[in-house]
Every structure is written in structure tokens, then in C-alpha cells.
């Protein structure tokens, strides 16, 4: 099954189109119909829901790749200032960063579209008896929760509301406590999981399902139970009794996954899983929710950059315009891997050579073909390897653009989230079992306390002075630090895991002080030396928003 969401809709002029106004919360609908005329059929309502999904490629096509770097596994290549991805990755953020502004605007666009569709569909005649309309609202609420969670994760307390903006004055909102936003996110996801079906072989991960709602709820609750930067500049987390309730709910969601039984690891190898992503093949077992990309001509539609911006380098082919269907396109390879991670893996762990690619492709004019060129000795030029041009079908519409989906929620992540919750609740025996399920799929050795030091202590990996491993729970936390890196690197979660664990700055410094790419005078990885605790755990609210929205009282996030 190949990508279907945008293939089916790329040629449809969606009735609900939106245009932005001065403030992001004033996004008004400009459509062929008035609102009262639009919300008259299930077909129109469904097209409106697709209008919400259409925001996701605007975020995940490029910008949010930079938002997730630098963590302790990868960074953006090049150290010159650019007011965009490099400044984000190297922790030189300003309030005018164009990527930050773009993600802020598009996230609120998604929120506002969700509010509009929820209000409109719930007002339709017969809504309370119509299961189809209720399932569409469930999708909209899943997406509203998705956008809302990103707002909290990136900016903390933000202007927020769940009603559609009907006039200019309503656009200006003060900050809302993240706890209030979390309450609404949980409420939306509870509705979504009650009104969406579980995935099966006939569904697509490009649209929300009950599993997606439950998995996102698990992720939200882990973040809510973890550390976050408050407006007073302190990193805090909830008191133990409250954290325990969140963790118990995560376990309950995991038990629902086990009871349903559909989602599981991909039936092939770890490498084959990622080859399916690059090939555009959909798998609903392990892939729980994906952002869909498809462009008909390389210039319009949902253009993707997965495998070009964050894959191994591929030189542009020097060919005739009529031959684009016979060759790989270009891969600009804007990201680099911390090379030491290759040694952190166990030798027989199949994830190692998927995570890290040590070659690139150059164009050989004599052979009139791309030729693989080893970069084994050039450790500053090792690439994220989970998405690769060579794994995609030959041919391209634009040399820089791909149709590769981004999988935001994967079953392996769900297993590790459940393991984390069990450990924090004191059931470390069950936590080890789940962690080893992930390792077993990769062909790695099962681990417990008896062989823990062999795999999670120096010299195999770096010792972690910022995690106390003096007891069983601490040893598992150390194991999870490494295993979430081995399993989920570059999938846009790790930086934010390090934030919620309260160790982002410590992890960046540890890598920065030890990595080969910083041994020369021209350091490539600047995150460790530039990170400011009590500041960079959050992004700045864009300056334009602070200046326009008087309800923010000219106050940005701490230290910006």
C-alpha cells in the first residue's frame, strides 16, 4: 500500500481554503461557500478535515527537522549564522528566527482550522446521531491536540483558545497556563480514542486512528510528568502523587494496545522498515501515525524533503531533462551525525548501520551514473541514514523534493514509553521486558542488571554523571537514555526527551566535550558550549507576535 492521502486529494480543490491575516489567531476562512452553506454534507466536512491535515507537511517538510536539532545524536552542518536552521541547531536563537516564526504561524494555523471544523461539524443537523460526523470531529480533536502539544512543547505557556476566532478583538489572547492546555489536550484525545476505530490492514497511518490517539496521549502524559521550563526560569516537574497518576494512565493506554493486539513491530528487519518509508510503502502495524507527502509536479502539493535534507549526500545528476525518471535526484544532506554513536552500538545491532550512513554518492561523468563514495575516514561527514535516495524509486520531479512520509508515532516508541512508565512506577522487571522486545527486533543482546555495565557504562558508552544509576530504577533510566537514541534517533523526539528528563544541557555538554568533530580548532558541534540552562529548553515567541499581541505585555520566554 503506497501513500494515498495526497495522491487522492492533490487534484481536488479543497472547498475550505484559508488565508492568514495580521495576527495568527485571526485566520479567516475564504471559501467558495459561506460557513452556513459549507457545513451541509459529510463530503464537505471530510474535505474540511483534510484542510487540517494539509498544515502538517508545511511544518514537517523542513522546519521541524531543525527544531529537533541539536540533540546529542546529530546537528546541522555549517556554523555560520543564518537566522534559520543553523542558529537553532547551534543554540544561537534570536526572537526573529525565520524558522521559529514559520513553525509558530503554521502551528496556530492548524489549531485554528481544527477549532473551525470542530465548531462547524458539531453544529451540523443530526450530528449527535451521526457516527461518521463524530469520527470526523474525533480526527479534528486529535489534530487540535497534536498542534496544542507542539505549542506547549516548544513554547510553554502560550496564547490559547479552543473557539474559532470570529472577530479581530478575539485574536489577542494572554498566555494560558500549560496545565490548562494539557487538560484540554487530554480531553480532546479522550474524545478521539472513544470515537475512532483501531487501525487494521485496510486503514492508512496518514489519518488518525484510535491507536494514534492513545499513543499521543501516552507521549503527552510523559511530557506532563517530566520537567519543563517555567516562566520564572526554573525547571520543575509535578509532585510525585500527580506524576504517579499520569504514569498509571500511560500504563492503562499500553494495556489497551495489548488488548487490541493489532499494532506490532514491522514483520521485516529494522532496515527493511526504513526502506519501506523511503519507498513510499505504508505499513499500519508499526506505523501508527504518519505525515503524508506527495507532489504531482515537484513544485506544488505537499512537498517533502525526507531523505534529501536529512539523508546521505547525493550529488545532482548531470543529465538531460528527459532522463529524470532514470536517476536519483539530489540530496543536500544538511545534517550530520555525532560519529561516536556508531561505536556505542553493540556490533550485531542492526540499528547501527541504519542510523548512521558512512558513504555518499558522487556523480561520475564517465560512467554517467551515481557512484558510492566511502566516507569512513571523514567522520565529520557521516549522515543520518534512516531515509536515503538510494532506497527510493528512481526518478524525480524536482531534484530536492521527495514523496517520503514522516512517521511521527511508531510502535517501538509506544513500547519504550510504556517501559519508562513501568520503571517510574517501580515495576522495573516489566520495564526490562519491554525494552528487550525492542532490542530483540534489532538482533541485540537482552539486557538486565547482571550485564548492564557491559553495554551502558564506559568504555562501551560514555558514563552519564547526570543520571544516578545506584539503584535498579536508575540503571533502567540510563539504559533508556541509550535505547531511545539507538531506536528513535532523528525521528524528532530526542531533544524533547532530554528536556523532559531535565538533562538537555548536560547531554549536549557531554557530547560537545568528547566528540571527534570538536577536536580541531574548527568545531562543528556548538550546542554544548552555546546552550543556556533556563533559556534554551524553550524557543522564543517570535518578536512580531510579542509586538502585535498586547496581551503578552511585551514579555518573551525566559532570557529572550
Residue pairs with C-beta under 8 A, 6 or more apart in sequence:
1 204
1 281
1 282
1 283
1 284
2 280
2 281
2 282
3 206
3 280
3 282
3 292
3 293
3 294
3 403
3 405
4 204
4 206
4 282
4 292
5 50
5 53
5 204
5 206
5 207
5 292
5 294
6 57
6 292
6 293
6 294
6 295
6 301
6 302
7 294
9 50
10 294
10 295
10 296
10 300
10 301
10 302
11 296
12 47
14 47
14 48
14 50
14 51
14 54
15 31
15 32
15 33
15 38
15 44
15 47
15 48
16 29
16 31
16 38
16 44
16 47
16 48
16 51
16 113
16 116
16 117
17 29
17 30
17 31
17 51
18 27
18 28
18 29
18 30
18 51
18 109
18 112
18 113
19 27
19 28
19 30
20 26
20 27
20 105
20 109
21 27
21 28
21 171
22 171
22 548
23 171
23 172
23 545
23 548
23 549
24 104
24 105
24 108
24 109
24 112
24 171
24 545
25 108
25 112
25 159
25 161
25 165
25 170
25 171
25 172
25 173
26 165
26 168
26 171
27 108
27 109
27 112
27 113
27 165
28 165
29 35
29 116
31 38
35 120
38 44
38 48
38 120
39 45
39 120
39 121
39 123
39 124
40 124
42 130
42 132
42 133
42 136
45 117
45 120
45 121
45 124
45 133
45 136
46 136
48 116
48 117
48 120
48 121
49 117
49 136
49 139
49 140
51 113
51 117
52 110
52 113
52 114
52 117
52 139
52 140
52 143
53 143
53 206
53 207
53 292
54 302
55 106
55 109
55 110
55 113
55 147
56 110
56 291
56 292
57 291
57 292
57 293
57 302
57 303
57 304
58 106
58 109
59 103
59 106
59 107
59 110
59 150
59 291
60 291
60 406
60 408
60 492
61 293
61 302
61 303
61 304
61 305
62 305
62 309
63 99
63 102
63 103
63 106
64 103
64 492
65 85
65 305
65 309
65 310
65 335
65 492
66 76
66 84
66 85
66 88
66 89
66 99
67 88
67 99
67 103
67 154
67 492
67 495
67 539
68 490
68 492
68 493
68 494
68 495
68 496
69 75
69 76
69 85
69 88
69 89
69 335
69 495
70 76
70 89
70 90
70 91
70 495
70 508
70 525
70 526
70 527
71 494
71 495
71 498
71 504
71 507
71 508
72 338
72 485
72 494
72 498
72 507
72 508
72 510
72 511
73 337
73 338
73 341
73 355
73 485
73 489
73 490
73 494
74 335
74 336
74 337
74 338
74 384
74 489
74 490
75 89
75 90
75 335
75 336
75 338
75 524
75 525
75 526
75 527
76 85
76 86
76 88
76 89
76 90
76 334
76 335
76 336
77 333
77 334
77 335
77 336
77 524
78 86
79 86
79 90
79 522
79 523
79 524
79 526
80 86
81 87
81 92
83 94
83 96
83 97
83 98
84 97
84 98
84 99
85 99
85 334
86 92
87 93
87 94
87 97
88 97
88 99
88 100
89 527
90 526
90 527
90 530
91 508
91 526
91 527
91 530
91 531
91 532
91 536
92 526
92 530
93 100
93 536
93 539
93 540
93 560
94 540
95 540
95 541
95 542
95 543
95 546
95 556
95 560
96 542
96 543
97 540
97 542
100 539
100 540
100 542
101 542
101 544
103 154
104 155
104 541
104 542
104 545
105 542
107 147
107 150
107 151
107 154
108 147
108 151
110 143
110 144
110 146
110 147
111 144
111 147
111 148
111 151
111 160
112 164
112 165
114 140
114 141
114 143
114 144
114 147
115 144
115 161
115 162
115 163
115 164
115 165
116 164
117 136
117 137
117 140
118 137
118 140
118 141
118 144
118 162
119 163
119 164
121 127
121 133
121 136
121 137
121 140
122 137
124 130
124 133
126 133
127 133
127 134
127 137
131 195
134 195
135 195
135 196
135 197
137 191
137 195
138 191
138 192
138 194
138 195
138 196
138 208
138 213
139 192
139 196
139 207
139 208
141 188
141 189
141 191
141 192
142 188
142 189
142 192
142 196
142 208
142 212
142 213
142 216
143 208
144 162
144 188
145 184
145 185
145 188
145 189
145 192
145 213
145 216
145 220
146 216
148 160
148 181
148 184
148 185
148 188
149 185
149 216
149 219
149 220
149 223
151 158
151 160
151 181
152 158
152 178
152 181
152 182
152 185
152 223
152 228
153 223
153 496
154 538
154 539
155 538
155 539
155 541
155 557
156 178
156 228
156 229
156 230
156 231
156 538
156 557
157 175
157 176
157 177
157 178
157 181
157 231
158 175
158 176
158 178
158 181
158 541
159 172
159 173
159 174
159 175
159 176
159 549
159 551
159 552
160 173
160 176
160 180
160 181
160 184
161 170
161 173
161 176
162 184
163 170
165 171
171 549
172 549
172 550
172 551
173 549
173 551
174 551
174 552
174 553
175 231
175 551
175 552
178 228
182 220
182 224
185 220
186 217
186 220
186 221
189 213
189 214
189 216
189 217
189 220
190 217
192 208
192 210
192 213
193 210
193 213
193 214
193 217
196 208
196 209
196 210
196 212
196 213
197 203
197 209
197 210
198 209
198 210
198 211
198 260
198 262
199 205
199 209
199 210
199 211
199 212
199 262
199 263
199 284
199 288
200 262
200 284
201 284
203 209
203 284
204 282
204 284
205 212
205 282
205 283
205 284
205 287
205 288
205 289
205 290
205 407
206 282
206 290
206 291
206 292
206 405
208 289
209 288
209 289
210 260
211 257
211 260
211 262
211 263
211 288
212 288
212 289
212 409
214 253
214 256
214 257
215 253
215 257
215 288
215 289
215 409
215 413
215 414
215 417
216 289
216 409
217 249
217 253
218 250
218 253
218 254
218 414
218 417
218 418
218 421
219 409
219 413
219 417
221 246
221 247
221 249
221 250
222 246
222 250
222 417
222 420
222 421
222 500
223 496
223 500
224 238
224 246
225 237
225 238
225 242
225 243
225 246
225 247
225 424
225 500
226 237
226 499
226 500
226 501
226 502
227 235
227 236
227 237
227 499
227 500
227 501
227 502
228 235
228 236
228 237
228 499
228 500
228 537
229 235
229 499
229 534
229 535
229 537
229 538
229 557
229 558
230 236
231 557
231 558
232 558
233 534
233 535
233 558
233 559
234 534
235 502
235 533
235 534
235 537
237 243
237 502
238 246
243 424
244 425
247 421
247 424
247 425
248 421
248 425
250 417
250 418
250 421
251 418
251 421
251 422
251 425
254 414
254 417
254 418
254 421
257 263
257 414
257 418
262 284
262 285
263 285
263 286
263 288
263 411
263 414
264 285
264 286
264 411
265 285
265 286
265 411
265 412
265 437
265 441
266 272
266 273
266 276
266 283
266 285
266 286
267 285
268 276
269 350
270 350
270 351
270 354
270 441
270 442
271 350
271 353
271 354
273 283
273 286
274 354
274 386
274 387
274 391
275 391
276 282
276 283
277 306
277 386
277 387
277 404
277 405
277 407
278 306
278 307
278 387
278 388
278 389
278 391
278 392
278 404
279 391
279 392
279 393
280 392
280 393
280 403
280 404
280 405
282 290
282 405
285 411
286 410
286 411
286 412
287 407
287 409
287 410
287 411
288 407
288 409
288 410
288 411
288 414
289 407
289 408
289 409
290 405
290 406
290 407
290 408
291 405
291 406
291 408
292 302
292 405
293 302
293 303
293 304
293 306
293 402
293 403
293 404
293 405
293 406
294 301
294 302
294 403
295 301
295 302
295 303
295 304
295 397
295 398
295 401
295 403
296 397
297 397
298 396
298 397
298 398
298 401
299 397
299 398
303 398
303 401
304 401
304 402
304 403
304 404
304 405
304 406
305 400
305 401
305 402
306 387
306 402
306 404
306 405
306 406
307 331
307 387
307 388
307 389
307 391
307 392
307 402
307 404
308 314
308 329
308 330
308 331
308 332
308 333
308 389
308 400
308 401
308 402
309 331
309 332
309 333
309 334
309 335
310 333
310 334
310 335
310 384
310 387
310 490
311 331
311 333
311 357
311 383
311 384
311 385
311 386
311 387
311 388
311 389
312 331
312 333
312 357
312 359
312 360
312 361
312 383
312 385
312 388
312 389
312 390
313 331
313 332
313 333
313 360
313 361
313 381
313 383
314 328
314 329
314 330
314 331
314 333
314 360
314 361
314 370
314 389
314 390
315 330
315 360
315 361
315 362
315 363
315 370
316 329
316 330
316 363
316 399
317 327
317 328
317 329
317 330
317 363
317 370
317 399
318 363
318 365
319 326
319 327
319 368
324 395
324 396
324 397
325 394
325 395
326 394
326 395
327 369
327 370
327 394
327 395
327 396
328 361
328 370
328 389
328 390
328 392
328 394
328 396
329 389
329 396
329 398
329 399
329 400
329 401
329 402
330 399
330 400
331 361
331 388
331 389
332 400
333 360
333 383
335 383
335 384
335 490
336 380
336 381
336 382
336 383
336 517
336 524
337 355
337 356
337 357
337 382
337 383
337 384
337 385
338 511
338 515
338 517
338 525
339 356
339 379
339 380
339 382
339 515
339 516
339 517
340 462
340 511
340 514
340 515
340 516
341 355
341 356
341 485
341 489
342 352
342 356
342 358
342 382
344 460
344 461
344 482
344 485
344 486
345 351
345 352
345 355
345 486
346 352
346 444
346 445
346 455
348 443
348 444
348 445
349 439
349 442
349 443
349 444
349 486
350 442
350 443
350 444
351 442
351 444
351 486
351 487
352 486
353 385
354 385
354 386
355 384
355 385
355 386
355 486
355 489
355 490
356 382
356 383
356 384
356 385
357 382
357 383
357 384
357 385
357 388
358 374
358 375
358 376
358 382
359 372
359 373
359 374
359 375
359 376
360 372
360 373
360 375
360 381
360 383
361 370
361 371
361 372
361 373
361 389
361 390
362 370
362 371
362 373
363 369
363 370
363 371
364 370
364 371
375 381
375 382
379 516
379 517
380 516
380 517
380 524
384 489
384 490
386 489
386 490
386 491
387 402
387 404
389 402
392 402
392 404
396 402
406 492
407 491
408 491
408 492
410 488
410 491
412 438
412 441
412 487
412 488
413 487
413 488
413 491
413 493
415 434
415 437
415 438
416 434
416 435
416 438
416 480
416 483
416 484
416 487
416 488
418 434
419 430
419 431
419 432
419 434
419 435
419 476
419 480
420 431
420 480
422 428
422 430
422 431
422 434
423 431
423 473
423 476
423 477
423 480
424 473
426 473
428 472
428 473
428 476
431 476
432 447
432 448
432 476
435 447
435 476
435 479
435 480
435 483
436 446
436 447
438 483
438 487
439 445
439 446
439 447
439 483
440 446
442 486
442 487
445 451
445 455
447 455
447 456
447 479
449 472
449 475
452 475
452 478
452 479
454 460
455 461
455 479
455 482
456 469
456 475
456 478
456 479
456 482
457 463
461 482
462 510
462 514
464 478
464 481
464 510
465 506
466 503
466 506
466 507
466 510
467 474
467 477
467 478
467 481
467 503
468 474
469 475
469 477
469 478
477 501
481 501
484 493
484 494
484 497
485 494
488 494
495 504
498 504
498 507
499 537
504 531
504 536
504 537
505 531
505 532
505 533
505 536
508 527
508 528
508 531
509 528
509 529
509 531
510 528
511 525
511 527
511 528
512 518
512 523
512 525
512 526
512 527
512 528
512 529
513 528
515 525
517 523
517 524
517 525
518 524
518 525
523 529
532 559
534 558
534 559
535 557
535 558
535 559
535 560
538 557
538 558
539 557
540 556
540 557
540 560
541 552
541 556
541 557
541 560
543 556
545 552
546 552
546 554
546 555
546 556
547 554
